[in-house]
Amino acid sequence: MAIAKRICVVILCFALACCVDGKPRKRPVAGPDIYKGKNVAKDVLAPGEKVHNVMSFGAKADGKFDCTQAFMDGWRAVCHSKQRSRLLIPAGKFVVSSMFFAGPCEAPLPITIQVVGTVVATTDISEYVNGEWLIFQNVVGLKLLGGGTFDGMGKKAWQFTENCKADPTDQCIRSPSSLYFNKVHDALIQNIKSVNPKGFHVFVTNSANVRVRLLKISAPDASPNTDGIHISHSINVKLSKNVVETGDDCVSIIQGATNVTINKLTCGPGHGISIGSIGKYLDEIPVRDVRVKNCTLSGTSNGLRIKTWPARNPGEVTDIHYSDIIMENVKNPIIIDQEYNCDPANCQKKPSLVKVSNVGFSNVRGTTISPIAVDLRCSKQFPCKNVRLDNINLKFGLKPATSRCSNVKPIYGGLQSPAACA
């Protein structure tokens, strides 16, 4: 473990050296979306599209042979082809350690990676010198689909996982994500499975025009820091018809995310749908324009949550809208927590400097295991503005549920169960 820890520290230092240049990060520019208005549900081989099978590059589907080099060679052939191309990962088990699917590419768009079999991660954490498992970077026009599975083999790593979300010191070492998309534009991630990642299942950052559809994400409810879909510094991200069962947030959205839509998500077990934590770092870009609709959360430890750090840095969360949400035995169904990681009964830290505004909860119904079903705890220094609740119907067994509000004056409409804050 000590060796792995030292290697991870080296990874962190390398990442900081590469990414921190003294300038505030900016959202990517979206540009035209090549999938807009098109039927993306079916994968059809395009006329003249060439298929590159990883087995042609030396991969073996026995679940033992290290196929990393074969995958890299296959990707290079597809990426630099002069004709429309796809990389095929056929039936079988293919062992792969950390690697890049890197651009820019020369092939006509979009480039397809068709996964039919199972891609299996190596278990030796010292091999993850890139900090993630499979890294898609600097690619424009990408399809990742096929019904196959990515197995992160995370069970052996979880015992060493640090709780990064509860660490305000910024020194925590995050475990490798399974699928990491960095500076990827016009991506369709569809109909694949992710099981047992070492860290996050899917991580989207510095990207634009990304569609994530029909994913089946699975990890035990006790698996640490295994967020289902994590989004930061990205614009125009659309999640639809995904099923997430994991040990942390089903979807987590942090700084720099804008124009994010979550539709028809089935979530649970897990920690719900979270915006935040916000205010942990200096010069965070606001989170704005997030729409969550037609979702079902079952047995999650939180429902619809916005969380910000007290006594930390400024930030902003604005234009967040939740509608038509079903809760099934959810703890903390509706929660704005601006005292994150601080005892709500006796938080002595300085108020959060994050401004939360224009948040709407509409048609949220179902059951809760928490007596406080609506919990709105905002910053004393920057009270929440324009928080609206319409038609809330949350039942706490045979007992009445309650609401708790501080530093916020909610606007109410329609049915309110629990009753509005006094």
C-alpha positions as CSV (number, residue, x, y, z in Angstrom):
1,M,0.0,0.0,0.0
2,A,2.9,2.4,0.8
3,I,4.3,1.9,-2.7
4,A,0.9,2.5,-4.3
5,K,0.4,5.6,-2.2
6,R,3.8,7.0,-3.3
7,I,2.9,6.3,-6.9
8,C,-0.4,8.1,-6.5
9,V,1.3,11.1,-5.0
10,V,3.6,11.3,-8.0
11,I,0.5,11.0,-10.3
12,L,-1.2,13.9,-8.4
13,C,2.0,16.1,-8.7
14,F,2.2,15.4,-12.4
15,A,-1.5,16.2,-12.9
16,L,-1.1,19.5,-11.0
17,A,2.0,20.4,-13.0
18,C,0.1,19.8,-16.2
19,C,-3.2,21.4,-15.4
20,V,-2.5,24.4,-13.2
21,D,-1.0,27.3,-15.1
22,G,-2.1,30.1,-12.9
23,K,-5.1,30.9,-15.1
24,P,-8.7,30.3,-14.1
25,R,-10.2,27.3,-16.0
26,K,-12.9,28.1,-18.6
27,R,-15.8,26.2,-19.9
28,P,-15.3,24.7,-23.4
29,V,-17.0,26.2,-26.3
30,A,-19.7,23.8,-27.5
31,G,-19.9,24.6,-31.2
32,P,-22.4,22.7,-33.5
33,D,-23.6,19.3,-32.2
34,I,-23.2,16.7,-34.9
35,Y,-25.9,14.5,-33.4
36,K,-28.5,17.1,-33.0
37,G,-31.8,16.1,-34.8
38,K,-30.5,12.7,-35.6
39,N,-31.8,9.3,-34.5
40,V,-28.9,7.9,-32.4
41,A,-30.8,4.9,-31.0
42,K,-29.5,2.4,-33.6
43,D,-25.9,1.7,-34.6
44,V,-25.7,1.0,-38.3
45,L,-22.5,0.4,-40.2
46,A,-22.0,3.3,-42.5
47,P,-21.3,2.7,-46.2
48,G,-17.6,2.0,-46.7
49,E,-17.0,2.0,-42.9
50,K,-13.9,-0.2,-42.1
51,V,-14.0,-2.4,-39.1
52,H,-10.7,-2.9,-37.1
53,N,-11.0,-5.9,-34.8
54,V,-8.6,-5.7,-31.8
55,M,-7.8,-9.4,-32.3
56,S,-6.2,-8.4,-35.6
57,F,-3.7,-6.4,-33.5
58,G,-2.8,-9.3,-31.2
59,A,-5.5,-9.1,-28.5
60,K,-6.6,-12.4,-26.9
61,A,-10.1,-12.9,-25.5
62,D,-9.0,-15.2,-22.7
63,G,-9.3,-12.9,-19.7
64,K,-5.6,-13.3,-19.0
65,F,-3.5,-11.9,-21.8
66,D,-2.6,-8.1,-21.4
67,C,-4.2,-6.5,-24.5
68,T,-3.2,-3.0,-23.8
69,Q,-0.8,-2.7,-26.7
70,A,-3.2,-4.3,-29.1
71,F,-5.9,-1.8,-28.1
72,M,-3.6,1.1,-28.5
73,D,-2.5,-0.2,-32.0
74,G,-6.1,-0.7,-33.0
75,W,-7.1,2.8,-31.8
76,R,-4.2,4.4,-33.8
77,A,-5.3,2.6,-36.9
78,V,-8.9,3.8,-36.5
79,C,-8.0,7.3,-35.4
80,H,-5.6,7.9,-38.3
81,S,-7.6,6.1,-41.0
82,K,-8.4,8.0,-44.2
83,Q,-11.9,6.4,-44.3
84,R,-14.8,6.1,-41.8
85,S,-13.6,3.5,-39.3
86,R,-14.6,1.7,-36.1
87,L,-12.7,-0.3,-33.5
88,L,-14.4,-3.6,-32.6
89,I,-14.0,-5.4,-29.3
90,P,-15.7,-8.7,-30.0
91,A,-17.1,-11.3,-27.5
92,G,-14.7,-12.5,-24.8
93,K,-12.7,-11.0,-22.0
94,F,-9.9,-8.6,-22.8
95,V,-7.5,-7.4,-20.0
96,V,-6.3,-3.8,-20.4
97,S,-4.4,-1.6,-18.0
98,S,-4.4,2.2,-18.1
99,M,-4.3,3.7,-21.6
100,F,-5.3,6.6,-23.8
101,F,-7.7,6.8,-26.7
102,A,-6.2,10.1,-27.7
103,G,-6.7,12.4,-30.6
104,P,-6.8,14.6,-32.6
105,C,-7.9,12.1,-35.2
106,E,-7.8,12.2,-39.0
107,A,-10.6,9.8,-39.8
108,P,-14.0,11.1,-41.0
109,L,-16.4,11.6,-38.1
110,P,-17.7,10.1,-36.1
111,I,-15.3,7.4,-35.0
112,T,-17.0,4.3,-33.4
113,I,-15.7,2.0,-30.6
114,Q,-18.0,-1.0,-30.6
115,V,-17.7,-3.0,-27.4
116,V,-19.4,-6.4,-27.6
117,G,-17.3,-8.3,-25.1
118,T,-16.0,-7.4,-21.6
119,V,-13.0,-5.1,-21.1
120,V,-11.4,-6.0,-17.8
121,A,-9.0,-3.7,-15.8
122,T,-5.8,-4.9,-14.3
123,T,-5.8,-5.0,-10.5
124,D,-2.2,-3.6,-9.8
125,I,-2.8,0.0,-8.9
126,S,0.8,0.9,-9.7
127,E,0.0,0.4,-13.4
128,Y,-2.3,3.5,-13.3
129,V,0.4,6.1,-13.8
130,N,-2.1,8.2,-15.9
131,G,-4.5,8.4,-12.9
132,E,-7.4,6.9,-14.7
133,W,-8.2,3.6,-16.5
134,L,-9.4,4.3,-20.0
135,I,-8.9,7.9,-21.0
136,F,-10.6,9.4,-24.1
137,Q,-8.9,12.7,-24.8
138,N,-8.8,15.4,-27.5
139,V,-11.4,13.5,-29.6
140,V,-14.1,15.2,-31.8
141,G,-16.9,12.9,-32.9
142,L,-16.9,9.7,-30.9
143,K,-19.3,6.9,-30.4
144,L,-18.8,4.3,-27.6
145,L,-21.5,1.7,-27.8
146,G,-22.2,-2.0,-28.4
147,G,-23.8,-3.5,-25.3
148,G,-20.5,-4.7,-23.8
149,T,-19.1,-4.3,-20.3
150,F,-16.3,-2.4,-18.6
151,D,-15.2,-4.2,-15.4
152,G,-13.0,-2.0,-13.3
153,M,-12.1,-4.8,-10.9
154,G,-12.4,-2.4,-8.0
155,K,-13.1,-4.7,-5.1
156,K,-9.4,-5.1,-4.2
157,A,-8.9,-1.3,-4.4
158,W,-11.8,-0.2,-2.3
159,Q,-10.2,-1.1,1.0
160,F,-7.6,1.6,0.3
161,T,-9.9,4.2,-1.0
162,E,-9.8,7.6,0.7
163,N,-12.9,9.6,1.4
164,C,-12.2,12.5,-1.0
165,K,-15.6,14.1,-0.7
166,A,-15.2,14.7,3.1
167,D,-11.6,16.0,2.7
168,P,-11.4,19.8,2.7
169,T,-7.6,19.8,2.4
170,D,-7.4,19.0,-1.3
171,Q,-4.8,16.4,-0.6
172,C,-7.0,13.3,-1.1
173,I,-5.9,10.9,-3.8
174,R,-8.9,9.9,-6.0
175,S,-9.0,6.3,-7.3
176,P,-8.9,5.7,-11.1
177,S,-12.1,6.3,-13.0
178,S,-13.1,3.6,-15.4
179,L,-14.1,5.8,-18.4
180,Y,-12.6,9.3,-18.4
181,F,-13.6,11.8,-21.1
182,N,-11.4,14.9,-21.2
183,K,-11.6,17.5,-24.0
184,V,-14.1,15.3,-25.9
185,H,-16.6,17.0,-28.2
186,D,-19.7,15.5,-29.9
187,A,-19.7,12.1,-28.0
188,L,-22.3,9.5,-27.9
189,I,-21.8,7.0,-25.0
190,Q,-24.6,4.5,-25.4
191,N,-25.8,1.0,-24.3
192,I,-22.7,-0.1,-22.4
193,K,-22.3,-1.5,-18.9
194,S,-19.9,-0.4,-16.1
195,V,-19.3,-2.6,-13.1
196,N,-17.1,-2.3,-10.0
197,P,-14.9,0.6,-10.9
198,K,-11.9,1.5,-8.7
199,G,-13.2,5.1,-8.6
200,F,-15.9,6.8,-10.7
201,H,-17.7,4.8,-13.4
202,V,-17.9,7.7,-15.9
203,F,-16.1,11.0,-15.6
204,V,-16.8,13.8,-18.2
205,T,-14.7,17.0,-18.0
206,N,-13.7,19.8,-20.2
207,S,-16.1,18.5,-22.8
208,A,-19.0,19.6,-24.9
209,N,-22.0,18.1,-26.7
210,V,-21.9,14.7,-24.8
211,R,-24.8,12.3,-24.8
212,V,-24.9,9.4,-22.3
213,R,-27.7,7.0,-23.0
214,L,-28.9,3.6,-21.8
215,L,-26.0,2.9,-19.5
216,K,-26.3,0.2,-16.9
217,I,-24.0,1.1,-14.0
218,S,-23.5,-1.3,-11.1
219,A,-21.4,-1.5,-7.9
220,P,-22.2,-2.5,-4.3
221,D,-23.9,0.1,-2.2
222,A,-20.9,0.0,0.2
223,S,-18.3,0.7,-2.6
224,P,-16.6,4.0,-1.8
225,N,-16.4,7.0,-4.1
226,T,-17.9,5.1,-7.0
227,D,-19.9,7.9,-8.5
228,G,-22.0,6.8,-11.5
229,I,-21.7,9.7,-13.9
230,H,-19.5,12.7,-12.8
231,I,-19.6,16.0,-14.7
232,S,-17.3,19.0,-14.4
233,H,-16.2,21.9,-16.7
234,S,-18.5,20.8,-19.5
235,I,-21.4,22.2,-21.6
236,N,-24.3,20.5,-23.2
237,V,-24.3,17.2,-21.5
238,K,-27.5,15.1,-21.9
239,L,-28.1,12.0,-19.8
240,S,-31.1,9.8,-20.6
241,K,-32.5,6.4,-19.7
242,N,-29.6,5.4,-17.5
243,V,-29.8,2.9,-14.7
244,V,-27.3,3.5,-11.9
245,E,-26.8,1.3,-8.8
246,T,-23.6,2.3,-7.0
247,G,-22.0,3.2,-3.6
248,D,-21.9,7.0,-4.1
249,D,-23.8,9.7,-6.1
250,C,-25.7,8.3,-9.1
251,V,-24.9,11.5,-10.8
252,S,-22.6,14.2,-9.4
253,I,-22.2,17.7,-11.0
254,I,-19.5,20.1,-9.9
255,Q,-18.0,23.4,-11.0
256,G,-18.1,24.5,-14.5
257,A,-21.0,22.3,-15.6
258,T,-23.7,24.1,-17.6
259,N,-26.7,23.1,-19.7
260,V,-26.9,19.6,-18.2
261,T,-30.1,17.5,-18.7
262,I,-30.9,14.3,-16.7
263,N,-33.9,12.5,-18.0
264,K,-35.4,9.2,-17.0
265,L,-32.7,8.2,-14.6
266,T,-33.3,5.2,-12.4
267,C,-31.1,5.6,-9.3
268,G,-30.5,3.4,-6.3
269,P,-28.8,2.2,-4.3
270,G,-26.6,5.3,-4.1
271,H,-26.4,8.8,-2.7
272,G,-28.8,10.3,-5.2
273,I,-28.4,13.2,-7.6
274,S,-25.9,15.7,-6.3
275,I,-24.7,19.2,-7.3
276,G,-21.5,19.7,-5.4
277,S,-19.7,19.9,-3.4
278,I,-19.2,23.5,-4.4
279,G,-16.8,26.0,-2.9
280,K,-13.9,23.6,-2.3
281,Y,-11.5,25.3,-4.7
282,L,-10.5,28.8,-5.6
283,D,-11.9,30.4,-8.8
284,E,-14.6,27.8,-9.4
285,I,-16.8,28.4,-12.4
286,P,-20.5,28.5,-11.6
287,V,-22.8,25.5,-12.1
288,R,-25.9,26.6,-14.1
289,D,-28.7,25.4,-16.2
290,V,-29.3,21.9,-14.8
291,R,-32.6,20.1,-15.5
292,V,-33.5,16.9,-13.8
293,K,-36.8,15.3,-14.9
294,N,-38.8,12.1,-15.0
295,C,-36.4,10.3,-12.6
296,T,-36.9,7.6,-10.0
297,L,-34.8,7.3,-6.9
298,S,-35.1,4.2,-4.7
299,G,-33.4,3.5,-1.4
300,T,-30.9,6.3,-1.8
301,S,-29.2,8.2,1.1
302,N,-30.1,11.5,-0.5
303,G,-32.5,12.5,-3.2
304,L,-32.1,15.9,-4.9
305,R,-29.1,17.5,-3.3
306,I,-27.1,20.7,-3.6
307,K,-24.1,20.8,-1.2
308,T,-21.6,23.6,-0.6
309,W,-18.7,23.9,1.8
310,P,-18.8,26.3,4.7
311,A,-15.7,28.4,5.5
312,R,-14.2,27.8,2.1
313,N,-14.3,29.6,-1.2
314,P,-16.9,31.6,-3.3
315,G,-18.9,29.9,-5.9
316,E,-22.4,29.9,-7.6
317,V,-25.2,27.5,-8.3
318,T,-28.0,28.9,-10.4
319,D,-31.0,27.9,-12.6
320,I,-31.5,24.4,-11.3
321,H,-34.8,22.7,-12.0
322,Y,-36.2,19.3,-10.8
323,S,-39.5,18.1,-12.0
324,D,-41.6,14.9,-12.0
325,I,-39.4,12.9,-9.6
326,I,-40.5,9.7,-7.8
327,M,-38.9,8.9,-4.4
328,E,-39.1,5.4,-2.9
329,N,-37.9,5.2,0.7
330,V,-35.3,7.9,0.2
331,K,-33.5,9.6,3.0
332,N,-33.2,13.4,2.6
333,P,-35.4,13.6,-0.5
334,I,-35.0,17.4,-1.0
335,I,-31.9,19.0,0.5
336,I,-29.9,22.1,0.1
337,D,-26.9,21.7,2.4
338,Q,-24.6,24.7,2.7
339,E,-23.1,23.3,5.8
340,Y,-21.6,20.3,4.1
341,N,-19.5,18.0,6.3
342,C,-20.5,20.1,9.3
343,D,-23.0,19.0,12.0
344,P,-26.3,20.7,11.1
345,A,-27.3,20.8,14.8
346,N,-24.2,22.7,15.8
347,C,-22.1,23.9,12.9
348,Q,-19.6,26.5,14.2
349,K,-17.8,27.2,10.9
350,K,-18.0,30.4,8.9
351,P,-20.9,30.5,6.5
352,S,-20.6,29.2,2.9
353,L,-19.6,31.8,0.3
354,V,-21.5,30.0,-2.4
355,K,-24.5,31.8,-3.9
356,V,-27.5,29.5,-4.6
357,S,-30.4,30.9,-6.6
358,N,-33.2,30.1,-9.0
359,V,-33.8,26.5,-7.8
360,G,-37.2,24.8,-8.5
361,F,-38.7,21.5,-7.2
362,S,-41.9,20.5,-9.0
363,N,-44.0,17.4,-8.7
364,V,-41.8,15.5,-6.3
365,R,-43.7,12.6,-4.8
366,G,-43.2,9.3,-2.9
367,T,-41.9,8.0,0.4
368,T,-39.1,9.0,2.7
369,I,-37.3,7.4,5.6
370,S,-36.4,10.8,7.0
371,P,-38.6,12.8,9.3
372,I,-37.2,16.0,7.6
373,A,-38.2,15.4,4.0
374,V,-37.5,19.0,2.8
375,D,-34.3,20.4,4.3
376,L,-33.2,23.8,3.0
377,R,-30.1,25.0,5.0
378,C,-28.6,28.0,3.2
379,S,-25.8,30.3,3.9
380,K,-26.2,33.0,6.5
381,Q,-23.9,35.3,4.5
382,F,-25.5,34.6,1.2
383,P,-29.1,33.3,1.7
384,C,-30.6,31.3,-1.1
385,K,-32.7,33.3,-3.5
386,N,-35.8,32.3,-5.5
387,V,-36.2,28.7,-4.3
388,R,-39.6,27.4,-5.3
389,L,-41.5,24.2,-4.4
390,D,-44.6,23.2,-6.3
391,N,-46.7,20.1,-5.6
392,I,-44.5,18.3,-3.1
393,N,-46.0,15.0,-1.7
394,L,-43.6,13.0,0.4
395,K,-44.9,10.5,3.0
396,F,-43.0,9.4,6.1
397,G,-44.8,6.2,7.0
398,L,-47.7,6.8,9.3
399,K,-46.1,9.9,10.8
400,P,-46.1,13.4,9.3
401,A,-42.9,14.5,7.6
402,T,-41.5,18.0,8.4
403,S,-39.6,20.8,6.7
404,R,-36.6,22.7,7.9
405,C,-35.5,26.0,6.4
406,S,-32.8,28.4,7.3
407,N,-31.6,31.5,5.5
408,V,-34.1,31.0,2.7
409,K,-37.7,32.1,2.1
410,P,-39.2,29.5,-0.2
411,I,-41.9,30.2,-2.7
412,Y,-44.7,27.6,-2.5
413,G,-47.4,26.5,-5.0
414,G,-49.9,23.7,-5.0
415,L,-49.8,20.7,-2.6
416,Q,-47.2,20.8,0.2
417,S,-46.6,17.6,2.1
418,P,-44.6,18.1,4.3
419,A,-46.1,21.5,5.2
420,A,-44.3,24.6,4.2
421,C,-41.7,26.1,6.6
422,A,-43.3,28.4,9.2
